[in-house]
Amino acid sequence: MRVSNVTVRKRLTIVLLIGILVFVVIDMRLGYVQFLLGDNLTEKAKGLWSRNIPFEPKRGEIVDRNGIALATNISAPTVYVVPRQIKNPAEAAEKIAAVLNMSKEKAYQLITKKTSSVKIPEGRKLSHQKAKEIRALGIEGVYIGEDSKRHYPFGNYLSHVLGFAGIDNQGLMGLELYYDKDLSGEKGSVKFYANAKGERMNDMADDYEPPVDGLDLRLTIDSRINTIMEREFDNAEATYQPDGLIGIAMAPKTGEILAMSSRPSFEPNNFRNVAPEIYNRNLPVWSTYEPGSTFKIITLAAALEEGKVNLEEDHFHDPGSVTVGGARLRCWKRGGHGSQSFLEVVQNSCNPGFVELGDRLGKEKLFKYVKDFGFGQKTGIDLQGEGTGILFNLERVGPVEQATTAFGQGVSVTPIQQVTAVSAAINGGTLYTPYIAKELIDPKTGKVVMKKTPQAKRKVISEKTSETLRLMLEQVVATGSGRKAQIPGYRV
């Protein structure tokens, strides 16, 4: 059957229109891919081609309040290998093993791994001389990445406070752990491009993304004061051979820690060779002890604030002991102090006299002040591992427990609790949160990005009571039982 010319033209027209439509669709799709998705697809492709050699950031330095560096960094390069770029693995393994003092078998196993890049464990934190030897091998596929390791220039100085950082520059203890996020920074890298065989694509330039260094940490610590404390520790160890030593110096009107130390100490640069029970225990905030007569300051503060005693007019007779609830509680002085004013009770640190003050207060008031001064709870200092101490459960406090608490026995406190409470007693009556970190500083701009200020928790006693306490405690040192603490030229 013969087809007419009109039908042929119609069919050709339809075919032509369909062809044009297909062409337009393909053209639009190509345009969409090229102009709208092009950059995104290129980046994805580059992502498949790219290989990263990481550049570690510098960990922020830790300095004292005067800018003296207490924790710094030492450049220590690290070896990376891109296995697919190694032409002769056996030969490369032998050369690398010789420089890094490792077995050829282990080196071969590492550089033939089915992965994009490998960090050689024995090649971490190298000296610059070792890094130079690795470079001199000229092995394609072996790279040296910038890295650093933590350094503590003063050895065991402030070791428990500073703590230490591990091989990955992560904080593991002390301030290094507490402020790890701020000190760490962000990694950078050198990005090069390789094909499916792992061979470098030399027609594509490497990309360098610089690391972001960590923030510097300025402390409230004054190295001059801490050095004096360490000197006195050395003298005490030489004279008495004690099992341990603890020292804290705090600014009473702010809560700033000016010095803190303890013995036994350790070398942060060599912490791996130290027993964990030594470096894990920061004694000034962790250990607990029976405070004894230093706790009498709290009882005296409570009695003065509540108007339970007139130090000059009220008198007390000390026969050498007092019987409470069937228990005989002795004074430290055999035979007692006899008749004395309560001012003399304070000066003589007379146990039976403080039992009387505790009795006048009653257990509810006495323990209220004990808790108000911060005992039985953490102070909130910015160091991990803080203890809480131990207090009697008020429901179980009888006459004996009340009496012994009044002169500092039968309770357990931490050194940081004690120094914080005594500071509140003499600073005008305000309990502050102790702190040891003062500022976080951007090392590039010098801008302060975090600044701590004194944090008052509560008013414990009045200014008038605090003033009386200062005078009374000075009398203890000037004429009373604390005369050995006198320092010529200073009011103590």
Rosetta blueprint (number, residue, H / E / L):
1 M L
2 R L
3 V L
4 S L
5 N H
6 V H
7 T H
8 V H
9 R H
10 K H
11 R H
12 L H
13 T H
14 I H
15 V H
16 L H
17 L H
18 I H
19 G H
20 I H
21 L H
22 V H
23 F H
24 V H
25 V H
26 I H
27 D H
28 M H
29 R H
30 L H
31 G H
32 Y H
33 V H
34 Q H
35 F H
36 L H
37 L L
38 G H
39 D H
40 N H
41 L H
42 T H
43 E H
44 K H
45 A H
46 K H
47 G H
48 L H
49 W H
50 S E
51 R E
52 N E
53 I E
54 P E
55 F E
56 E L
57 P L
58 K L
59 R L
60 G L
61 E L
62 I E
63 V E
64 D L
65 R L
66 N L
67 G L
68 I L
69 A E
70 L E
71 A E
72 T E
73 N E
74 I E
75 S E
76 A L
77 P L
78 T E
79 V E
80 Y E
81 V E
82 V L
83 P H
84 R H
85 Q H
86 I L
87 K L
88 N L
89 P H
90 A H
91 E H
92 A H
93 A H
94 E H
95 K H
96 I H
97 A H
98 A H
99 V H
100 L H
101 N L
102 M L
103 S L
104 K H
105 E H
106 K H
107 A H
108 Y H
109 Q H
110 L H
111 I H
112 T L
113 K L
114 K L
115 T L
116 S L
117 S L
118 V E
119 K E
120 I L
121 P H
122 E H
123 G H
124 R L
125 K L
126 L L
127 S L
128 H H
129 Q H
130 K H
131 A H
132 K H
133 E H
134 I H
135 R H
136 A H
137 L H
138 G L
139 I L
140 E L
141 G L
142 V E
143 Y E
144 I E
145 G E
146 E L
147 D L
148 S E
149 K E
150 R E
151 H E
152 Y L
153 P L
154 F L
155 G L
156 N L
157 Y L
158 L L
159 S H
160 H H
161 V H
162 L H
163 G L
164 F E
165 A E
166 G L
167 I L
168 D L
169 N L
170 Q L
171 G E
172 L E
173 M E
174 G H
175 L H
176 E H
177 L H
178 Y H
179 Y L
180 D H
181 K H
182 D H
183 L H
184 S H
185 G L
186 E E
187 K L
188 G E
189 S E
190 V E
191 K E
192 F E
193 Y E
194 A E
195 N L
196 A L
197 K L
198 G L
199 E L
200 R E
201 M L
202 N L
203 D L
204 M L
205 A L
206 D L
207 D E
208 Y E
209 E E
210 P L
211 P L
212 V E
213 D L
214 G L
215 L L
216 D E
217 L E
218 R E
219 L E
220 T L
221 I L
222 D L
223 S H
224 R H
225 I H
226 N H
227 T H
228 I H
229 M H
230 E H
231 R H
232 E H
233 F H
234 D H
235 N H
236 A H
237 E H
238 A H
239 T H
240 Y H
241 Q L
242 P L
243 D L
244 G L
245 L E
246 I E
247 G E
248 I E
249 A E
250 M E
251 A L
252 P L
253 K L
254 T L
255 G L
256 E E
257 I E
258 L E
259 A E
260 M E
261 S E
262 S E
263 R E
264 P L
265 S L
266 F L
267 E L
268 P H
269 N H
270 N H
271 F H
272 R H
273 N H
274 V L
275 A L
276 P H
277 E H
278 I H
279 Y H
280 N L
281 R L
282 N L
283 L H
284 P H
285 V H
286 W H
287 S L
288 T L
289 Y E
290 E L
291 P L
292 G H
293 S H
294 T H
295 F H
296 K H
297 I H
298 I H
299 T H
300 L H
301 A H
302 A H
303 A H
304 L H
305 E H
306 E L
307 G L
308 K L
309 V L
310 N L
311 L L
312 E L
313 E L
314 D L
315 H E
316 F E
317 H E
318 D E
319 P L
320 G L
321 S E
322 V E
323 T E
324 V E
325 G L
326 G L
327 A E
328 R E
329 L E
330 R E
331 C L
332 W L
333 K L
334 R L
335 G L
336 G L
337 H L
338 G E
339 S E
340 Q E
341 S E
342 F H
343 L H
344 E H
345 V H
346 V H
347 Q H
348 N H
349 S L
350 C L
351 N H
352 P H
353 G H
354 F H
355 V H
356 E H
357 L H
358 G H
359 D H
360 R H
361 L H
362 G H
363 K H
364 E H
365 K H
366 L H
367 F H
368 K H
369 Y H
370 V H
371 K H
372 D H
373 F L
374 G L
375 F L
376 G L
377 Q L
378 K L
379 T L
380 G L
381 I L
382 D L
383 L L
384 Q L
385 G L
386 E L
387 G L
388 T L
389 G L
390 I E
391 L L
392 F L
393 N L
394 L H
395 E H
396 R H
397 V L
398 G L
399 P H
400 V H
401 E H
402 Q H
403 A H
404 T H
405 T H
406 A H
407 F L
408 G L
409 Q L
410 G L
411 V L
412 S E
413 V E
414 T L
415 P H
416 I H
417 Q H
418 Q H
419 V H
420 T H
421 A H
422 V H
423 S H
424 A H
425 A H
426 I H
427 N L
428 G L
429 G L
430 T E
431 L E
432 Y E
433 T L
434 P L
435 Y E
436 I L
437 A E
438 K E
439 E E
440 L E
441 I E
442 D L
443 P L
444 K L
445 T L
446 G L
447 K L
448 V E
449 V E
450 M E
451 K E
452 K L
453 T L
454 P L
455 Q L
456 A E
457 K E
458 R E
459 K E
460 V L
461 I L
462 S L
463 E H
464 K H
465 T H
466 S H
467 E H
468 T H
469 L H
470 R H
471 L H
472 M H
473 L H
474 E H
475 Q H
476 V H
477 V H
478 A H
479 T L
480 G L
481 S L
482 G L
483 R H
484 K H
485 A H
486 Q L
487 I L
488 P L
489 G L
490 Y L
491 R L
492 V L
